[in-house]
Amino acid sequence: MDKIHITGNAGSGKSTLAQELGAALQLPVFGLDKIVWQSGWVKTPRDIVAAKELELIARPQWIIEGVSHRIRDAADVFIFLDVSRKTSIIRCAKRNWRFLFTGRPELPDNCPEILILPQLLKIIWNFKVRARPRVLSDVSEKPQRSIIVRDADDLQVMYERLRIAEGIPD
């Protein structure tokens, strides 16, 4: 597996898991936040996002984290971090606290978390009805290429599945 997509709600753990897997599998890691957002939390136009996503998926190897049907289709395997809203909100609060008045390293410049808090809560709340059904549809269409992680047991199964597929020793 040379191309892995990690998707899920804001605060689901996409970035953390991507970094861990990237190190373990020696694959480059990319986040979609730098593509979707511009400085000052300005949304990037869709055509530019699409072009940049195509540039990423053209690479021979990658782990890409973020929400994108295009990336999911191009991946050898995609991992869906299907956590509860409560978990997403708690994780975002923990993560964002440090960057309340500055930006997280994986974001463009001038993107302090405080400017997006209401929108972030709306994204988290609406994920279940907006993005989740599309991801689950892709899971049902491509079960051999998908892994759903809801808890620690699923996470262990995911590691085992990737270890077997990649020949990674215990």
Phi and psi in degrees as a GROMACS rama.xvg file:
@    title "Ramachandran Plot"
@    xaxis  label "Phi"
@    yaxis  label "Psi"
@TYPE xy
-102.909  -13.5851  ASP-2
-132.592  113.787  LYS-3
-123.641  130.787  ILE-4
-111.55  131.94  HIS-5
-115.547  121.652  ILE-6
-129.987  162.638  THR-7
158.731  178.912  GLY-8
-67.2291  163.01  ASN-9
-56.8894  133.388  ALA-10
80.6471  8.01932  GLY-11
-78.3068  -17.4117  SER-12
110.186  16.3124  GLY-13
-57.7531  -51.1944  LYS-14
-63.6547  -43.5891  SER-15
-62.1305  -48.5799  THR-16
-64.0343  -40.4298  LEU-17
-59.9789  -44.4289  ALA-18
-63.5595  -42.847  GLN-19
-63.1292  -47.3648  GLU-20
-67.6442  -38.6856  LEU-21
-57.9415  -43.3631  GLY-22
-67.3339  -43.6436  ALA-23
-68.3507  -39.117  ALA-24
-97.6464  -2.31796  LEU-25
55.0192  50.5073  GLN-26
-117.874  145.119  LEU-27
-69.063  144.699  PRO-28
-115.22  135.438  VAL-29
-132.182  142.391  PHE-30
-112.017  141.962  GLY-31
-79.3619  -13.6899  LEU-32
-58.0629  -38.072  ASP-33
-71.2011  -16.6403  LYS-34
-90.9241  -43.2519  ILE-35
-72.331  -33.7891  VAL-36
-111.326  147.625  TRP-37
-114.05  172.559  GLN-38
-49.0959  137.365  SER-39
77.6845  21.0029  GLY-40
62.2012  33.0418  TRP-41
-86.9273  129.589  VAL-42
-71.0602  136.294  LYS-43
-74.1023  137.84  THR-44
-56.4535  144.342  PRO-45
-56.2628  -39.1827  ARG-46
-66.0165  -34.3787  ASP-47
-72.2582  -41.1348  ILE-48
-57.8051  -47.694  VAL-49
-59.1369  -45.4209  ALA-50
-62.7023  -41.4933  ALA-51
-69.9606  -35.7447  LYS-52
-63.7338  -41.9262  GLU-53
-62.3787  -37.1894  LEU-54
-61.8465  -43.6949  GLU-55
-64.7708  -47.2238  LEU-56
-71.9726  -16.025  ILE-57
-73.5043  -17.1303  ALA-58
-65.7903  151.437  ARG-59
-71.4027  -27.5608  PRO-60
-142.874  143.177  GLN-61
-173.698  159.279  TRP-62
-122.789  122.958  ILE-63
-120.425  128.285  ILE-64
-111.947  136.788  GLU-65
145.907  -178.513  GLY-66
-105.285  113.351  VAL-67
-162.958  119.551  SER-68
-63.9944  -38.6636  HIS-69
-60.4707  -45.4388  ARG-70
-65.9327  -43.4266  ILE-71
-58.1346  -42.549  ARG-72
-64.6303  -32.2275  ASP-73
-84.0875  -13.3507  ALA-74
-78.08  148.655  ALA-75
-70.9392  -35.1714  ASP-76
-147.222  145.222  VAL-77
-127.726  141.728  PHE-78
-112.177  123.096  ILE-79
-105.559  112.591  PHE-80
-85.4165  94.9433  LEU-81
-97.9577  74.7051  ASP-82
-99.9565  164.303  VAL-83
-71.2453  162.381  SER-84
-59.1186  -42.0721  ARG-85
-58.7527  -46.4619  LYS-86
-61.4255  -44.5671  THR-87
-60.6197  -44.2953  SER-88
-65.0109  -44.4414  ILE-89
-62.848  -45.9436  ILE-90
-64.9326  -40.0301  ARG-91
-62.718  -42.0049  CYS-92
-61.1971  -45.1211  ALA-93
-63.9897  -44.6983  LYS-94
-68.0746  -45.851  ARG-95
-77.3202  -21.856  ASN-96
-53.7508  -44.0924  TRP-97
-66.7968  -23.9838  ARG-98
-116.329  24.8932  PHE-99
-56.9328  -40.8855  LEU-100
-112.848  7.19297  PHE-101
-131.043  -176.922  THR-102
-106.115  149.473  GLY-103
-65.6909  150.77  ARG-104
-59.1387  -29.919  PRO-105
-83.3059  5.42453  GLU-106
-109.466  160.199  LEU-107
-63.7922  168.366  PRO-108
-60.5357  156.195  ASP-109
59.3319  45.4226  ASN-110
-126.585  65.4734  CYS-111
-69.0847  143.122  PRO-112
-61.4226  -32.3536  GLU-113
-59.3581  -28.4485  ILE-114
-74.6303  -15.5632  LEU-115
-118.069  2.71914  ILE-116
-52.6408  -50.0411  LEU-117
-61.5754  -40.8179  PRO-118
-67.1617  -38.4032  GLN-119
-62.0666  -43.9588  LEU-120
-62.3535  -37.9058  LEU-121
-65.8464  -42.1068  LYS-122
-60.1163  -47.8853  ILE-123
-60.8656  -47.1681  ILE-124
-64.4071  -39.9353  TRP-125
-85.8578  -10.1036  ASN-126
-54.5201  -40.8239  PHE-127
-60.6427  -33.2735  LYS-128
-101.823  -20.9581  VAL-129
-96.7314  -55.5131  ARG-130
-96.4029  -38.5275  ALA-131
-56.2736  -44.6578  ARG-132
-59.2838  -37.1597  PRO-133
-67.6729  -41.1191  ARG-134
-64.8215  -45.3363  VAL-135
-64.3972  -32.8271  LEU-136
-63.8188  -43.3632  SER-137
-63.871  -37.1486  ASP-138
-61.3364  -46.1403  VAL-139
-68.3075  -30.5751  SER-140
-78.1525  -27.6862  GLU-141
-133.968  58.5888  LYS-142
-62.4484  -29.2367  PRO-143
-71.6032  -17.7542  GLN-144
-106.787  4.97382  ARG-145
-123.535  149.65  SER-146
-135.451  125.291  ILE-147
-101.702  128.997  ILE-148
-117.682  114.24  VAL-149
-111.863  -21.9128  ARG-150
-155.491  -175.72  ASP-151
-63.3272  -35.6367  ALA-152
-63.826  -44.3668  ASP-153
-63.0701  -36.5822  ASP-154
-62.6212  -41.9862  LEU-155
-64.1422  -41.3883  GLN-156
-61.0068  -41.2592  VAL-157
-60.9486  -46.6449  MET-158
-60.3945  -42.1473  TYR-159
-64.6048  -42.5863  GLU-160
-62.5721  -44.1729  ARG-161
-69.8227  -35.9486  LEU-162
-62.7865  -44.0411  ARG-163
-65.267  -45.7746  ILE-164
-65.2762  -34.5037  ALA-165
-98.0112  -7.50701  GLU-166
68.2544  28.3552  GLY-167
-76.6707  128.277  ILE-168
-70.1599  155.598  PRO-169
